[in-house]
């Protein structure tokens, strides 16, 4: 263990803190907390920008909507279409509701249902990590985005994880909904 990791571990033990998730230690892997924050940031961004904001999510792997091993995508359930995807421009404009993952799961049908919940929701499916061909377990958090003249827009982003349970993920969303305490 290097000096920095040892110092961080000592600080955590001294303060009685535990890391928010086991992924927080790996700087290349997005955490569930980051996904929730980024999806909600994207929903707010689209609410402010309106339809003009869609292009900021498309085909740009260096944009603010791509980080670590995750990215934000935008879709319309009512129109059955992928509106924006930063890493897969081939999906933009394509129907989504018929898409199935490697286990024949209609992932966007479940995402559309989960995104209708007031606090959003998580959907598990199998999808290749960026740069890989083999599918891995992916869990995406989806949330509706109030965009003028398009009431059915949803945004999502995901993590690749083998161990998180729906209860773990629901707790993260619940914790996010709690009011933040201000620092004196």
C-alpha positions in Angstrom: 0.0 0.0 0.0 1.5 3.4 -1.0 1.8 6.3 1.3 -1.2 8.1 -0.2 -3.5 5.0 0.0 -2.2 4.4 3.6 -2.9 8.0 4.6 -6.4 7.9 3.1 -7.2 4.6 4.8 -5.9 6.0 8.1 -8.0 9.2 7.7 -11.1 7.1 6.9 -10.6 4.9 10.0 -9.8 7.9 12.2 -13.0 9.7 11.1 -15.0 6.5 11.3 -16.0 6.8 7.7 -16.6 4.1 5.2 -16.2 4.6 1.5 -19.6 5.1 -0.2 -19.0 2.2 -2.5 -16.2 -0.3 -3.2 -15.8 1.4 -6.6 -14.7 4.7 -5.1 -11.2 3.4 -4.9 -10.8 2.8 -8.6 -10.4 6.1 -10.5 -11.3 4.5 -13.8 -14.6 3.0 -12.8 -17.8 5.1 -12.4 -19.6 4.6 -9.1 -23.4 4.3 -8.7 -23.4 7.7 -6.9 -21.7 9.3 -9.8 -24.2 7.8 -12.2 -27.1 9.2 -10.2 -25.5 12.6 -10.0 -24.6 12.8 -13.7 -28.1 11.6 -14.8 -29.8 14.2 -12.7 -27.3 16.9 -13.9 -28.1 15.9 -17.5 -31.9 16.1 -16.8 -31.5 19.6 -15.4 -29.3 20.6 -18.3 -31.9 19.5 -20.8 -34.6 21.3 -18.8 -32.6 24.5 -19.1 -31.4 24.1 -22.7 -34.5 22.5 -24.2 -34.3 20.7 -27.6 -31.1 22.5 -28.5 -29.3 20.6 -25.7 -29.7 17.2 -27.4 -26.7 17.8 -29.7 -24.4 18.3 -26.7 -24.8 14.6 -25.9 -24.1 13.2 -29.3 -21.0 11.5 -30.7 -18.5 13.2 -28.5 -16.4 11.0 -26.3 -14.7 14.0 -24.8 -17.8 15.8 -23.7 -18.9 16.3 -20.1 -21.4 13.5 -20.4 -18.7 10.8 -20.8 -16.5 10.0 -17.8 -14.5 7.1 -16.6 -16.3 4.0 -18.0 -19.7 5.5 -18.2 -21.7 8.0 -20.3 -25.2 9.6 -20.5 -27.6 8.7 -23.3 -30.9 10.3 -24.1 -34.0 8.7 -25.5 -37.7 9.1 -26.1 -40.1 6.3 -25.1 -43.2 7.7 -26.8 -41.3 8.3 -30.1 -39.4 5.0 -29.7 -36.1 6.5 -30.6 -32.5 7.0 -29.3 -32.0 10.8 -29.4 -28.4 11.1 -28.3 -25.5 8.7 -27.5 -22.0 10.0 -27.1 -20.2 6.7 -28.1 -22.6 5.0 -30.5 -23.7 7.4 -33.2 -25.1 4.4 -35.1 -27.9 4.1 -32.5 -29.1 7.7 -32.8 -32.4 7.9 -34.6 -32.9 4.1 -34.3 -35.9 2.5 -32.6 -35.2 1.4 -29.0 -38.2 -0.5 -27.7 -37.4 -3.6 -29.7 -33.8 -3.6 -28.6 -32.8 -6.7 -26.6 -29.6 -7.4 -24.7 -27.6 -10.6 -24.9 -30.1 -12.4 -22.7 -33.1 -11.4 -24.8 -34.1 -8.8 -22.3 -36.1 -5.8 -23.7 -33.9 -3.3 -21.8 -35.5 0.0 -23.1 -39.0 -1.2 -22.3 -37.9 -1.6 -18.6 -36.0 1.7 -18.8 -39.1 3.5 -20.0 -41.1 2.2 -17.0 -38.3 2.9 -14.5 -37.8 6.4 -15.8 -41.5 7.2 -15.1 -40.9 7.0 -11.3 -40.6 10.3 -9.6 -37.0 9.5 -8.4 -36.1 7.5 -11.4 -35.0 3.9 -11.3 -32.4 1.2 -12.1 -32.5 -1.4 -14.8 -30.2 -4.4 -15.1 -29.2 -5.8 -18.5 -26.2 -7.1 -20.4 -24.2 -4.6 -22.5 -20.6 -4.4 -23.8 -18.3 -2.1 -21.9 -16.9 0.8 -24.1 -14.2 -0.8 -26.3 -15.3 -4.4 -25.7 -17.4 -6.8 -27.7 -18.4 -9.2 -24.9 -21.5 -8.1 -22.9 -21.1 -7.5 -19.1 -23.7 -7.0 -16.4 -24.7 -3.3 -16.6 -27.1 -1.5 -14.3 -28.4 1.9 -15.6 -30.1 4.6 -13.6 -32.7 6.4 -15.7 -34.7 9.5 -15.0 -37.2 11.7 -16.9 -36.0 15.0 -18.2 -38.6 17.8 -18.5 -37.8 19.2 -21.9 -40.1 21.8 -23.5 -42.3 20.4 -26.3 -41.0 16.9 -25.5 -42.6 15.6 -22.4 -41.4 12.0 -22.6 -37.6 12.4 -22.7 -35.5 10.2 -20.4 -31.8 10.2 -19.7 -29.7 7.3 -18.4 -26.2 6.2 -17.5 -24.9 3.0 -16.1 -22.2 1.0 -14.2 -20.8 -2.4 -14.9 -21.1 -4.3 -11.7 -21.5 -7.9 -10.6 -22.4 -7.4 -7.0 -24.7 -4.5 -6.3 -28.3 -5.4 -5.5 -31.5 -3.5 -6.2 -31.7 -2.6 -2.5 -28.1 -1.2 -2.6 -29.0 0.9 -5.6 -32.4 2.1 -4.2 -30.6 3.3 -1.0 -28.2 5.4 -3.1 -31.2 7.1 -4.8 -33.0 7.6 -1.5 -29.8 9.1 0.0 -29.6 11.4 -3.0 -33.2 12.6 -2.4 -32.4 13.6 1.2 -31.7 17.3 1.9 -28.0 18.0 2.1 -26.7 19.4 5.4 -24.9 22.6 5.1 -21.4 23.0 6.5 -21.2 25.6 9.3 
